[in-house]
Amino acid sequence: MNSINEFNINPGVYRHHKGGLYVVLDIITHMDNAAKGAMEPLADPLVVYRDLTALPGHVNGKPAVPHKRYARTLSEFIGTVQKGNAIVKRFTQQ
């Protein structure tokens, strides 16, 4: 079984560049391929993380859903984004 550390992700809480807090739950490395009748590795594993932000009302025009779970590719999770004139990490560990 793979551990989170094998993917250069430390367990713990991360802050999204927009301010929300999330905890990494797991890394998904394989998917079921019914056509082949077997599990096969994902080219880019998925990071599964849970929202820790308890936000009342709406955020960015969307209803706030505390404790919702998300999945993002590993390369996106550890990647960077353009924020104004700066390049920042999408998530930073707290």
SEZABA-106644 format. One record per atom (N, C-alpha, C, O): residue number from 1; residue in one letter; chain; atom name; z, x, y. Coordinates in pm, whole numbers, plus 50000, padded with zeros to 5 digits. Each point is the difference from the previous one (the first is absolute). Layout:
<doses>
<pos:NUM	code:A	unit:A	site:CA	z:Z	x:X	y:Y>;
...
</doses>
This chain:
<doses>
<pos:1	code:M	unit:A	site:N	z:50000	x:50084	y:49882>;
<pos:1	code:M	unit:A	site:CA	z:50000	x:49916	y:50118>;
<pos:1	code:M	unit:A	site:C	z:50000	x:50089	y:50124>;
<pos:1	code:M	unit:A	site:O	z:50071	x:50101	y:50005>;
<pos:2	code:N	unit:A	site:N	z:49851	x:49862	y:50095>;
<pos:2	code:N	unit:A	site:CA	z:49995	x:50075	y:50125>;
<pos:2	code:N	unit:A	site:C	z:50118	x:49963	y:50088>;
<pos:2	code:N	unit:A	site:O	z:50048	x:49886	y:49998>;
<pos:3	code:S	unit:A	site:N	z:49999	x:50211	y:50078>;
<pos:3	code:S	unit:A	site:CA	z:50106	x:49970	y:50096>;
<pos:3	code:S	unit:A	site:C	z:49939	x:49998	y:50138>;
<pos:3	code:S	unit:A	site:O	z:49891	x:50053	y:50022>;
<pos:4	code:I	unit:A	site:N	z:50179	x:49886	y:50070>;
<pos:4	code:I	unit:A	site:CA	z:49953	x:49993	y:50137>;
<pos:4	code:I	unit:A	site:C	z:49978	x:50140	y:50056>;
<pos:4	code:I	unit:A	site:O	z:49903	x:50023	y:50072>;
<pos:5	code:N	unit:A	site:N	z:50185	x:50071	y:49894>;
<pos:5	code:N	unit:A	site:CA	z:49990	x:50136	y:50054>;
<pos:5	code:N	unit:A	site:C	z:49872	x:50072	y:49958>;
<pos:5	code:N	unit:A	site:O	z:49955	x:50090	y:50071>;
<pos:6	code:E	unit:A	site:N	z:49986	x:49873	y:49817>;
<pos:6	code:E	unit:A	site:CA	z:49875	x:50062	y:49957>;
<pos:6	code:E	unit:A	site:C	z:49888	x:49975	y:50100>;
<pos:6	code:E	unit:A	site:O	z:49899	x:50071	y:50000>;
<pos:7	code:F	unit:A	site:N	z:50117	x:49828	y:50084>;
<pos:7	code:F	unit:A	site:CA	z:49897	x:49962	y:50095>;
<pos:7	code:F	unit:A	site:C	z:50038	x:50036	y:50143>;
<pos:7	code:F	unit:A	site:O	z:49943	x:49947	y:50096>;
<pos:8	code:N	unit:A	site:N	z:50153	x:50143	y:49919>;
<pos:8	code:N	unit:A	site:CA	z:50046	x:50044	y:50133>;
<pos:8	code:N	unit:A	site:C	z:50053	x:49886	y:50086>;
<pos:8	code:N	unit:A	site:O	z:49986	x:50001	y:50122>;
<pos:9	code:I	unit:A	site:N	z:50074	x:49902	y:49812>;
<pos:9	code:I	unit:A	site:CA	z:50068	x:49890	y:50069>;
<pos:9	code:I	unit:A	site:C	z:50146	x:50008	y:49956>;
<pos:9	code:I	unit:A	site:O	z:50029	x:49993	y:49881>;
<pos:10	code:N	unit:A	site:N	z:50059	x:50020	y:50213>;
<pos:10	code:N	unit:A	site:CA	z:50142	x:50001	y:49966>;
<pos:10	code:N	unit:A	site:C	z:50051	x:49856	y:49998>;
<pos:10	code:N	unit:A	site:O	z:49963	x:49920	y:50086>;
<pos:11	code:P	unit:A	site:N	z:50123	x:50047	y:49817>;
<pos:11	code:P	unit:A	site:CA	z:50059	x:49867	y:50001>;
<pos:11	code:P	unit:A	site:C	z:50077	x:49980	y:50129>;
<pos:11	code:P	unit:A	site:O	z:50055	x:50095	y:50056>;
<pos:12	code:G	unit:A	site:N	z:49950	x:49783	y:49991>;
<pos:12	code:G	unit:A	site:CA	z:50079	x:49972	y:50119>;
<pos:12	code:G	unit:A	site:C	z:49931	x:49907	y:50097>;
<pos:12	code:G	unit:A	site:O	z:49902	x:49934	y:49967>;
<pos:13	code:V	unit:A	site:N	z:50152	x:50064	y:50153>;
<pos:13	code:V	unit:A	site:CA	z:49956	x:49908	y:50105>;
<pos:13	code:V	unit:A	site:C	z:49900	x:50072	y:50091>;
<pos:13	code:V	unit:A	site:O	z:50017	x:50116	y:50036>;
<pos:14	code:Y	unit:A	site:N	z:49878	x:49811	y:49999>;
<pos:14	code:Y	unit:A	site:CA	z:49895	x:50051	y:50088>;
<pos:14	code:Y	unit:A	site:C	z:49982	x:49906	y:50118>;
<pos:14	code:Y	unit:A	site:O	z:50016	x:49878	y:49988>;
<pos:15	code:R	unit:A	site:N	z:49949	x:50180	y:50126>;
<pos:15	code:R	unit:A	site:CA	z:49968	x:49920	y:50118>;
<pos:15	code:R	unit:A	site:C	z:49848	x:50001	y:50018>;
<pos:15	code:R	unit:A	site:O	z:49937	x:50106	y:50003>;
<pos:16	code:H	unit:A	site:N	z:50007	x:49775	y:50007>;
<pos:16	code:H	unit:A	site:CA	z:49857	x:49984	y:50027>;
<pos:16	code:H	unit:A	site:C	z:49975	x:50036	y:50147>;
<pos:16	code:H	unit:A	site:O	z:50089	x:49984	y:50083>;
<pos:17	code:H	unit:A	site:N	z:49794	x:50064	y:49948>;
<pos:17	code:H	unit:A	site:CA	z:49971	x:50043	y:50137>;
<pos:17	code:H	unit:A	site:C	z:50013	x:49886	y:50101>;
<pos:17	code:H	unit:A	site:O	z:50011	x:50025	y:50120>;
<pos:18	code:K	unit:A	site:N	z:49987	x:49849	y:49833>;
<pos:18	code:K	unit:A	site:CA	z:50020	x:49885	y:50089>;
<pos:18	code:K	unit:A	site:C	z:50147	x:49962	y:50011>;
<pos:18	code:K	unit:A	site:O	z:50034	x:49910	y:50076>;
<pos:19	code:G	unit:A	site:N	z:50056	x:50158	y:49848>;
<pos:19	code:G	unit:A	site:CA	z:50143	x:49978	y:50016>;
<pos:19	code:G	unit:A	site:C	z:50075	x:49941	y:49884>;
<pos:19	code:G	unit:A	site:O	z:50122	x:50015	y:49993>;
<pos:20	code:G	unit:A	site:N	z:49810	x:49918	y:49914>;
<pos:20	code:G	unit:A	site:CA	z:50069	x:49937	y:49888>;
<pos:20	code:G	unit:A	site:C	z:50060	x:50101	y:49904>;
<pos:20	code:G	unit:A	site:O	z:49953	x:50113	y:49990>;
<pos:21	code:L	unit:A	site:N	z:50152	x:49844	y:49940>;
<pos:21	code:L	unit:A	site:CA	z:50065	x:50084	y:49899>;
<pos:21	code:L	unit:A	site:C	z:49965	x:49950	y:49860>;
<pos:21	code:L	unit:A	site:O	z:50001	x:49880	y:49974>;
<pos:22	code:Y	unit:A	site:N	z:49969	x:50216	y:49937>;
<pos:22	code:Y	unit:A	site:CA	z:49958	x:49967	y:49864>;
<pos:22	code:Y	unit:A	site:C	z:50064	x:50097	y:49902>;
<pos:22	code:Y	unit:A	site:O	z:50029	x:50115	y:50035>;
<pos:23	code:V	unit:A	site:N	z:49993	x:49838	y:49843>;
<pos:23	code:V	unit:A	site:CA	z:50050	x:50088	y:49895>;
<pos:23	code:V	unit:A	site:C	z:49893	x:50010	y:49891>;
<pos:23	code:V	unit:A	site:O	z:49946	x:49899	y:49956>;
<pos:24	code:V	unit:A	site:N	z:50025	x:50224	y:50002>;
<pos:24	code:V	unit:A	site:CA	z:49903	x:50023	y:49893>;
<pos:24	code:V	unit:A	site:C	z:50064	x:49959	y:49868>;
<pos:24	code:V	unit:A	site:O	z:50108	x:50047	y:49965>;
<pos:25	code:L	unit:A	site:N	z:49823	x:49867	y:49961>;
<pos:25	code:L	unit:A	site:CA	z:50051	x:49951	y:49872>;
<pos:25	code:L	unit:A	site:C	z:49940	x:50073	y:49881>;
<pos:25	code:L	unit:A	site:O	z:50070	x:50030	y:49904>;
<pos:26	code:D	unit:A	site:N	z:49800	x:49999	y:50104>;
<pos:26	code:D	unit:A	site:CA	z:49935	x:50057	y:49882>;
<pos:26	code:D	unit:A	site:C	z:49861	x:50052	y:50037>;
<pos:26	code:D	unit:A	site:O	z:49949	x:49971	y:50108>;
<pos:27	code:I	unit:A	site:N	z:49993	x:50105	y:49801>;
<pos:27	code:I	unit:A	site:CA	z:49862	x:50045	y:50009>;
<pos:27	code:I	unit:A	site:C	z:49928	x:49945	y:49877>;
<pos:27	code:I	unit:A	site:O	z:50043	x:50023	y:49887>;
<pos:28	code:I	unit:A	site:N	z:49848	x:49906	y:50135>;
<pos:28	code:I	unit:A	site:CA	z:49921	x:49945	y:49890>;
<pos:28	code:I	unit:A	site:C	z:49882	x:50093	y:49976>;
<pos:28	code:I	unit:A	site:O	z:49920	x:50025	y:50090>;
<pos:29	code:T	unit:A	site:N	z:50070	x:50025	y:49788>;
<pos:29	code:T	unit:A	site:CA	z:49899	x:50102	y:49971>;
<pos:29	code:T	unit:A	site:C	z:49886	x:49952	y:49911>;
<pos:29	code:T	unit:A	site:O	z:49896	x:50065	y:49994>;
<pos:30	code:H	unit:A	site:N	z:50124	x:49823	y:49935>;
<pos:30	code:H	unit:A	site:CA	z:49898	x:49954	y:49906>;
<pos:30	code:H	unit:A	site:C	z:49975	x:49850	y:50018>;
<pos:30	code:H	unit:A	site:O	z:50084	x:49927	y:50052>;
<pos:31	code:M	unit:A	site:N	z:49799	x:50030	y:49902>;
<pos:31	code:M	unit:A	site:CA	z:49970	x:49857	y:50001>;
<pos:31	code:M	unit:A	site:C	z:49939	x:49962	y:49865>;
<pos:31	code:M	unit:A	site:O	z:49944	x:50083	y:49929>;
<pos:32	code:D	unit:A	site:N	z:50069	x:49789	y:50038>;
<pos:32	code:D	unit:A	site:CA	z:49944	x:49949	y:49876>;
<pos:32	code:D	unit:A	site:C	z:49851	x:49978	y:50018>;
<pos:32	code:D	unit:A	site:O	z:49958	x:49933	y:50095>;
<pos:33	code:N	unit:A	site:N	z:49963	x:50121	y:49817>;
<pos:33	code:N	unit:A	site:CA	z:49856	x:49981	y:50002>;
<pos:33	code:N	unit:A	site:C	z:49965	x:49918	y:49876>;
<pos:33	code:N	unit:A	site:O	z:49984	x:50053	y:49891>;
<pos:34	code:A	unit:A	site:N	z:50004	x:49815	y:50129>;
<pos:34	code:A	unit:A	site:CA	z:49976	x:49910	y:49887>;
<pos:34	code:A	unit:A	site:C	z:49869	x:50033	y:49929>;
<pos:34	code:A	unit:A	site:O	z:49990	x:49985	y:49878>;
<pos:35	code:A	unit:A	site:N	z:49910	x:50060	y:50197>;
<pos:35	code:A	unit:A	site:CA	z:49870	x:50032	y:49939>;
<pos:35	code:A	unit:A	site:C	z:50014	x:50115	y:49899>;
<pos:35	code:A	unit:A	site:O	z:49931	x:50002	y:49898>;
<pos:36	code:K	unit:A	site:N	z:50157	x:50092	y:50132>;
<pos:36	code:K	unit:A	site:CA	z:50021	x:50114	y:49910>;
<pos:36	code:K	unit:A	site:C	z:50116	x:49977	y:49905>;
<pos:36	code:K	unit:A	site:O	z:50018	x:50075	y:49904>;
<pos:37	code:G	unit:A	site:N	z:50060	x:49821	y:50122>;
<pos:37	code:G	unit:A	site:CA	z:50114	x:49971	y:49915>;
<pos:37	code:G	unit:A	site:C	z:50110	x:50105	y:50009>;
<pos:37	code:G	unit:A	site:O	z:50073	x:50021	y:49904>;
<pos:38	code:A	unit:A	site:N	z:49939	x:50043	y:50211>;
<pos:38	code:A	unit:A	site:CA	z:50100	x:50106	y:50015>;
<pos:38	code:A	unit:A	site:C	z:50040	x:50016	y:50146>;
<pos:38	code:A	unit:A	site:O	z:49935	x:49947	y:50091>;
<pos:39	code:M	unit:A	site:N	z:50172	x:50126	y:49928>;
<pos:39	code:M	unit:A	site:CA	z:50043	x:50035	y:50136>;
<pos:39	code:M	unit:A	site:C	z:49920	x:50122	y:50044>;
<pos:39	code:M	unit:A	site:O	z:49970	x:50088	y:49920>;
<pos:40	code:E	unit:A	site:N	z:49997	x:49917	y:50208>;
<pos:40	code:E	unit:A	site:CA	z:49930	x:50118	y:50051>;
<pos:40	code:E	unit:A	site:C	z:50061	x:50042	y:50133>;
<pos:40	code:E	unit:A	site:O	z:50050	x:49916	y:50075>;
<pos:41	code:P	unit:A	site:N	z:49947	x:50214	y:49955>;
<pos:41	code:P	unit:A	site:CA	z:50062	x:50049	y:50123>;
<pos:41	code:P	unit:A	site:C	z:49927	x:49950	y:50124>;
<pos:41	code:P	unit:A	site:O	z:49877	x:49988	y:50001>;
<pos:42	code:L	unit:A	site:N	z:50199	x:49984	y:50101>;
<pos:42	code:L	unit:A	site:CA	z:49942	x:49964	y:50130>;
<pos:42	code:L	unit:A	site:C	z:49956	x:50129	y:50070>;
<pos:42	code:L	unit:A	site:O	z:50069	x:50101	y:49992>;
<pos:43	code:A	unit:A	site:N	z:49819	x:49895	y:50076>;
<pos:43	code:A	unit:A	site:CA	z:49953	x:50116	y:50074>;
<pos:43	code:A	unit:A	site:C	z:50099	x:50035	y:50111>;
<pos:43	code:A	unit:A	site:O	z:50023	x:50117	y:50028>;
<pos:44	code:D	unit:A	site:N	z:50034	x:49781	y:50035>;
<pos:44	code:D	unit:A	site:CA	z:50099	x:50019	y:50106>;
<pos:44	code:D	unit:A	site:C	z:50118	x:49909	y:49967>;
<pos:44	code:D	unit:A	site:O	z:49992	x:49879	y:50020>;
<pos:45	code:P	unit:A	site:N	z:50119	x:50179	y:49929>;
<pos:45	code:P	unit:A	site:CA	z:50115	x:49916	y:49961>;
<pos:45	code:P	unit:A	site:C	z:50047	x:49910	y:50115>;
<pos:45	code:P	unit:A	site:O	z:49970	x:50027	y:50117>;
<pos:46	code:L	unit:A	site:N	z:50102	x:49868	y:49849>;
<pos:46	code:L	unit:A	site:CA	z:50052	x:49907	y:50098>;
<pos:46	code:L	unit:A	site:C	z:50149	x:50023	y:50022>;
<pos:46	code:L	unit:A	site:O	z:50075	x:50019	y:49904>;
<pos:47	code:V	unit:A	site:N	z:49968	x:49980	y:50221>;
<pos:47	code:V	unit:A	site:CA	z:50141	x:50006	y:50036>;
<pos:47	code:V	unit:A	site:C	z:50046	x:49856	y:50021>;
<pos:47	code:V	unit:A	site:O	z:49940	x:49927	y:50078>;
<pos:48	code:V	unit:A	site:N	z:50165	x:50033	y:49852>;
<pos:48	code:V	unit:A	site:CA	z:50057	x:49866	y:50017>;
<pos:48	code:V	unit:A	site:C	z:50125	x:50016	y:50083>;
<pos:48	code:V	unit:A	site:O	z:50088	x:50080	y:49967>;
<pos:49	code:Y	unit:A	site:N	z:49921	x:49843	y:50140>;
<pos:49	code:Y	unit:A	site:CA	z:50115	x:50011	y:50089>;
<pos:49	code:Y	unit:A	site:C	z:50043	x:49862	y:50049>;
<pos:49	code:Y	unit:A	site:O	z:49921	x:49906	y:50004>;
<pos:50	code:R	unit:A	site:N	z:50208	x:50084	y:50033>;
<pos:50	code:R	unit:A	site:CA	z:50060	x:49872	y:50038>;
<pos:50	code:R	unit:A	site:C	z:50044	x:50005	y:50144>;
<pos:50	code:R	unit:A	site:O	z:50054	x:50099	y:50047>;
<pos:51	code:D	unit:A	site:N	z:49921	x:49792	y:50022>;
<pos:51	code:D	unit:A	site:CA	z:50038	x:49985	y:50140>;
<pos:51	code:D	unit:A	site:C	z:50152	x:49987	y:50011>;
<pos:51	code:D	unit:A	site:O	z:50061	x:49915	y:49934>;
<pos:52	code:L	unit:A	site:N	z:50000	x:50170	y:50148>;
<pos:52	code:L	unit:A	site:CA	z:50145	x:49991	y:50025>;
<pos:52	code:L	unit:A	site:C	z:50030	x:49941	y:50137>;
<pos:52	code:L	unit:A	site:O	z:50117	x:49982	y:50036>;
<pos:53	code:T	unit:A	site:N	z:49779	x:49989	y:50039>;
<pos:53	code:T	unit:A	site:CA	z:50018	x:49955	y:50137>;
<pos:53	code:T	unit:A	site:C	z:50031	x:49851	y:50001>;
<pos:53	code:T	unit:A	site:O	z:49919	x:49919	y:49956>;
<pos:54	code:A	unit:A	site:N	z:50198	x:50045	y:50094>;
<pos:54	code:A	unit:A	site:CA	z:50037	x:49859	y:50014>;
<pos:54	code:A	unit:A	site:C	z:49959	x:49956	y:50140>;
<pos:54	code:A	unit:A	site:O	z:50073	x:50019	y:50097>;
<pos:55	code:L	unit:A	site:N	z:49809	x:49921	y:49912>;
<pos:55	code:L	unit:A	site:CA	z:49946	x:49962	y:50130>;
<pos:55	code:L	unit:A	site:C	z:49997	x:49847	y:50014>;
<pos:55	code:L	unit:A	site:O	z:49942	x:49932	y:49916>;
<pos:56	code:P	unit:A	site:N	z:50120	x:50016	y:50188>;
<pos:56	code:P	unit:A	site:CA	z:49992	x:49855	y:50021>;
<pos:56	code:P	unit:A	site:C	z:49866	x:49964	y:50064>;
<pos:56	code:P	unit:A	site:O	z:49940	x:50082	y:50070>;
<pos:57	code:G	unit:A	site:N	z:50013	x:49799	y:49906>;
<pos:57	code:G	unit:A	site:CA	z:49880	x:49952	y:50067>;
<pos:57	code:G	unit:A	site:C	z:49873	x:50063	y:49951>;
<pos:57	code:G	unit:A	site:O	z:49976	x:50013	y:49880>;
<pos:58	code:H	unit:A	site:N	z:49941	x:50028	y:50216>;
<pos:58	code:H	unit:A	site:CA	z:49868	x:50053	y:49970>;
<pos:58	code:H	unit:A	site:C	z:49986	x:50143	y:50050>;
<pos:58	code:H	unit:A	site:O	z:50061	x:50039	y:50100>;
<pos:59	code:V	unit:A	site:N	z:49858	x:50038	y:49830>;
<pos:59	code:V	unit:A	site:CA	z:49971	x:50137	y:50036>;
<pos:59	code:V	unit:A	site:C	z:49849	x:50016	y:50005>;
<pos:59	code:V	unit:A	site:O	z:49931	x:49968	y:49903>;
<pos:60	code:N	unit:A	site:N	z:50018	x:50081	y:50208>;
<pos:60	code:N	unit:A	site:CA	z:49855	x:50018	y:50015>;
<pos:60	code:N	unit:A	site:C	z:49923	x:49873	y:49965>;
<pos:60	code:N	unit:A	site:O	z:49891	x:50007	y:49942>;
<pos:61	code:G	unit:A	site:N	z:50164	x:49878	y:50094>;
<pos:61	code:G	unit:A	site:CA	z:49933	x:49873	y:49974>;
<pos:61	code:G	unit:A	site:C	z:50009	x:49950	y:49858>;
<pos:61	code:G	unit:A	site:O	z:49941	x:49897	y:49968>;
<pos:62	code:K	unit:A	site:N	z:50131	x:50175	y:49946>;
<pos:62	code:K	unit:A	site:CA	z:50014	x:49959	y:49860>;
<pos:62	code:K	unit:A	site:C	z:50145	x:49964	y:49971>;
<pos:62	code:K	unit:A	site:O	z:50090	x:50060	y:50059>;
<pos:63	code:P	unit:A	site:N	z:49935	x:49843	y:49852>;
<pos:63	code:P	unit:A	site:CA	z:50139	x:49969	y:49965>;
<pos:63	code:P	unit:A	site:C	z:50067	x:50123	y:49938>;
<pos:63	code:P	unit:A	site:O	z:49941	x:50069	y:49918>;
<pos:64	code:A	unit:A	site:N	z:50182	x:49956	y:50121>;
<pos:64	code:A	unit:A	site:CA	z:50075	x:50112	y:49942>;
<pos:64	code:A	unit:A	site:C	z:50047	x:49961	y:49861>;
<pos:64	code:A	unit:A	site:O	z:50054	x:49891	y:49980>;
<pos:65	code:V	unit:A	site:N	z:49925	x:50198	y:49924>;
<pos:65	code:V	unit:A	site:CA	z:50041	x:49974	y:49862>;
<pos:65	code:V	unit:A	site:C	z:50085	x:50118	y:49953>;
<pos:65	code:V	unit:A	site:O	z:49947	x:50093	y:49940>;
<pos:66	code:P	unit:A	site:N	z:50184	x:49904	y:50087>;
<pos:66	code:P	unit:A	site:CA	z:50083	x:50111	y:49956>;
<pos:66	code:P	unit:A	site:C	z:50000	x:50013	y:49849>;
<pos:66	code:P	unit:A	site:O	z:49992	x:49900	y:49928>;
<pos:67	code:H	unit:A	site:N	z:50018	x:50221	y:50025>;
<pos:67	code:H	unit:A	site:CA	z:50009	x:50035	y:49858>;
<pos:67	code:H	unit:A	site:C	z:49870	x:49977	y:49924>;
<pos:67	code:H	unit:A	site:O	z:49999	x:50003	y:49877>;
<pos:68	code:K	unit:A	site:N	z:49891	x:49974	y:50193>;
<pos:68	code:K	unit:A	site:CA	z:49869	x:49987	y:49935>;
<pos:68	code:K	unit:A	site:C	z:49960	x:50135	y:49942>;
<pos:68	code:K	unit:A	site:O	z:50036	x:50104	y:50055>;
<pos:69	code:R	unit:A	site:N	z:49891	x:49894	y:49836>;
<pos:69	code:R	unit:A	site:CA	z:49954	x:50124	y:49937>;
<pos:69	code:R	unit:A	site:C	z:49853	x:50023	y:50034>;
<pos:69	code:R	unit:A	site:O	z:49922	x:49906	y:50012>;
<pos:70	code:Y	unit:A	site:N	z:50044	x:50221	y:50002>;
<pos:70	code:Y	unit:A	site:CA	z:49864	x:50040	y:50034>;
<pos:70	code:Y	unit:A	site:C	z:49955	x:50111	y:49906>;
<pos:70	code:Y	unit:A	site:O	z:50083	x:50067	y:49938>;
<pos:71	code:A	unit:A	site:N	z:49786	x:49953	y:50053>;
<pos:71	code:A	unit:A	site:CA	z:49943	x:50113	y:49927>;
<pos:71	code:A	unit:A	site:C	z:49891	x:50059	y:50087>;
<pos:71	code:A	unit:A	site:O	z:49920	x:49929	y:50061>;
<pos:72	code:R	unit:A	site:N	z:50078	x:50202	y:49944>;
<pos:72	code:R	unit:A	site:CA	z:49902	x:50074	y:50080>;
<pos:72	code:R	unit:A	site:C	z:49963	x:50123	y:49919>;
<pos:72	code:R	unit:A	site:O	z:50083	x:50054	y:49926>;
<pos:73	code:T	unit:A	site:N	z:49793	x:49991	y:50087>;
<pos:73	code:T	unit:A	site:CA	z:49963	x:50121	y:49926>;
<pos:73	code:T	unit:A	site:C	z:50085	x:50117	y:50048>;
<pos:73	code:T	unit:A	site:O	z:50043	x:50005	y:50116>;
<pos:74	code:L	unit:A	site:N	z:49980	x:50088	y:49794>;
<pos:74	code:L	unit:A	site:CA	z:50080	x:50118	y:50032>;
<pos:74	code:L	unit:A	site:C	z:49941	x:50074	y:50120>;
<pos:74	code:L	unit:A	site:O	z:50073	x:50042	y:50089>;
<pos:75	code:S	unit:A	site:N	z:49795	x:49975	y:49912>;
<pos:75	code:S	unit:A	site:CA	z:49939	x:50074	y:50110>;
<pos:75	code:S	unit:A	site:C	z:50021	x:49930	y:50134>;
<pos:75	code:S	unit:A	site:O	z:50018	x:50066	y:50102>;
<pos:76	code:E	unit:A	site:N	z:49981	x:49801	y:49899>;
<pos:76	code:E	unit:A	site:CA	z:50029	x:49927	y:50124>;
<pos:76	code:E	unit:A	site:C	z:50148	x:50014	y:50038>;
<pos:76	code:E	unit:A	site:O	z:50033	x:50021	y:50116>;
<pos:77	code:F	unit:A	site:N	z:50055	x:49966	y:49784>;
<pos:77	code:F	unit:A	site:CA	z:50143	x:50004	y:50028>;
<pos:77	code:F	unit:A	site:C	z:50041	x:50133	y:50064>;
<pos:77	code:F	unit:A	site:O	z:50076	x:50001	y:50096>;
<pos:78	code:I	unit:A	site:N	z:49873	x:50109	y:49850>;
<pos:78	code:I	unit:A	site:CA	z:50039	x:50131	y:50055>;
<pos:78	code:I	unit:A	site:C	z:49906	x:50047	y:50111>;
<pos:78	code:I	unit:A	site:O	z:50018	x:50108	y:50056>;
<pos:79	code:G	unit:A	site:N	z:49882	x:49809	y:49975>;
<pos:79	code:G	unit:A	site:CA	z:49901	x:50037	y:50100>;
<pos:79	code:G	unit:A	site:C	z:50047	x:49981	y:50143>;
<pos:79	code:G	unit:A	site:O	z:50116	x:49971	y:50027>;
<pos:80	code:T	unit:A	site:N	z:49789	x:50045	y:50064>;
<pos:80	code:T	unit:A	site:CA	z:50027	x:49988	y:50142>;
<pos:80	code:T	unit:A	site:C	z:49916	x:49888	y:50060>;
<pos:80	code:T	unit:A	site:O	z:49902	x:49954	y:49942>;
<pos:81	code:V	unit:A	site:N	z:50139	x:50003	y:50177>;
<pos:81	code:V	unit:A	site:CA	z:49928	x:49897	y:50074>;
<pos:81	code:V	unit:A	site:C	z:49992	x:50042	y:50147>;
<pos:81	code:V	unit:A	site:O	z:50081	x:50081	y:50048>;
<pos:82	code:Q	unit:A	site:N	z:49822	x:49864	y:50022>;
<pos:82	code:Q	unit:A	site:CA	z:49987	x:50023	y:50144>;
<pos:82	code:Q	unit:A	site:C	z:50091	x:49903	y:50071>;
<pos:82	code:Q	unit:A	site:O	z:49991	x:49879	y:49977>;
<pos:83	code:K	unit:A	site:N	z:50097	x:50171	y:50108>;
<pos:83	code:K	unit:A	site:CA	z:50091	x:49915	y:50079>;
<pos:83	code:K	unit:A	site:C	z:49987	x:50045	y:50144>;
<pos:83	code:K	unit:A	site:O	z:50058	x:50101	y:50040>;
<pos:84	code:G	unit:A	site:N	z:49868	x:49824	y:50039>;
<pos:84	code:G	unit:A	site:CA	z:49971	x:50043	y:50136>;
<pos:84	code:G	unit:A	site:C	z:49914	x:50124	y:49994>;
<pos:84	code:G	unit:A	site:O	z:49894	x:50001	y:49937>;
<pos:85	code:N	unit:A	site:N	z:50151	x:50105	y:50129>;
<pos:85	code:N	unit:A	site:CA	z:49927	x:50127	y:50001>;
<pos:85	code:N	unit:A	site:C	z:50050	x:50097	y:49893>;
<pos:85	code:N	unit:A	site:O	z:49954	x:50114	y:49993>;
<pos:86	code:A	unit:A	site:N	z:50140	x:49842	y:49925>;
<pos:86	code:A	unit:A	site:CA	z:50062	x:50090	y:49903>;
<pos:86	code:A	unit:A	site:C	z:49964	x:49960	y:49856>;
<pos:86	code:A	unit:A	site:O	z:49968	x:49885	y:49972>;
<pos:87	code:I	unit:A	site:N	z:50039	x:50213	y:49940>;
<pos:87	code:I	unit:A	site:CA	z:49988	x:49977	y:49855>;
<pos:87	code:I	unit:A	site:C	z:50142	x:50010	y:49946>;
<pos:87	code:I	unit:A	site:O	z:50067	x:50102	y:50017>;
<pos:88	code:V	unit:A	site:N	z:49979	x:49791	y:49916>;
<pos:88	code:V	unit:A	site:CA	z:50137	x:49996	y:49947>;
<pos:88	code:V	unit:A	site:C	z:49995	x:49964	y:49852>;
<pos:88	code:V	unit:A	site:O	z:49903	x:49942	y:49952>;
<pos:89	code:K	unit:A	site:N	z:50205	x:50093	y:49977>;
<pos:89	code:K	unit:A	site:CA	z:50011	x:49961	y:49859>;
<pos:89	code:K	unit:A	site:C	z:50016	x:49848	y:49993>;
<pos:89	code:K	unit:A	site:O	z:50068	x:49939	y:50083>;
<pos:90	code:R	unit:A	site:N	z:49868	x:50002	y:49817>;
<pos:90	code:R	unit:A	site:CA	z:50014	x:49854	y:49982>;
<pos:90	code:R	unit:A	site:C	z:50146	x:49966	y:49968>;
<pos:90	code:R	unit:A	site:O	z:50054	x:49904	y:50055>;
<pos:91	code:F	unit:A	site:N	z:50010	x:50175	y:49858>;
<pos:91	code:F	unit:A	site:CA	z:50140	x:49980	y:49964>;
<pos:91	code:F	unit:A	site:C	z:50074	x:50132	y:50015>;
<pos:91	code:F	unit:A	site:O	z:49947	x:50106	y:49964>;
<pos:92	code:T	unit:A	site:N	z:50175	x:49889	y:50088>;
<pos:92	code:T	unit:A	site:CA	z:50086	x:50119	y:50004>;
<pos:92	code:T	unit:A	site:C	z:50132	x:49965	y:49933>;
<pos:92	code:T	unit:A	site:O	z:50056	x:49893	y:50021>;
<pos:93	code:Q	unit:A	site:N	z:49992	x:50202	y:49899>;
<pos:93	code:Q	unit:A	site:CA	z:50126	x:49976	y:49930>;
<pos:93	code:Q	unit:A	site:C	z:50116	x:50005	y:50098>;
<pos:93	code:Q	unit:A	site:O	z:50003	x:50083	y:50091>;
<pos:94	code:Q	unit:A	site:N	z:50093	x:49828	y:49887>;
<pos:94	code:Q	unit:A	site:CA	z:50117	x:49990	y:50088>;
<pos:94	code:Q	unit:A	site:C	z:50117	x:50075	y:49942>;
<pos:94	code:Q	unit:A	site:O	z:50107	x:50003	y:50060>;
</doses>
